[in-house]
Amino acid sequence: MMEKIIGYLLIIIGVFVIFLSGFNGYQILTKKTQPIKILNLKGININLSQTTGVKQPPVELVSAKDLNETLNFFAYLTVLGLFINVGFKIASLGVNLVRPIKIDSLKSQTLVR
């Protein structure tokens, strides 16, 4: 009986983790919240004066703001995906504890020809 209680508790915890991760991902996709800043990189610049020999200022290909927002967004969604996977594993353990174990022996089965 104790394994069924633990099983139901694990199912509730797993579904709760999945729900919170999904809700947080939805909030980020609809831009109601911002993802946590995991990465902080500089922008991508090219110095054309080295290749052409003419003195020119460096050209910015991707700004630091755009680069950091995009990479932080995908990194955060990846972490949320890992949390969803963990919630699924916890709920699966709970389901295995709740489900009854049935063992059929070969003696009880009859052969039909």
Secondary structure, 3 states (H helix, E strand, C coil): CHHHHHHHHHHHHHHHHHHHHHHHHHHHHCCCCCCCCCCCCCCEEECCHHHHCCCCCCEEEECHHHHHHHHHHHHHHHHHHHHHHHHHHHHHHHHHHHCCCCCCCCCCCCCCC
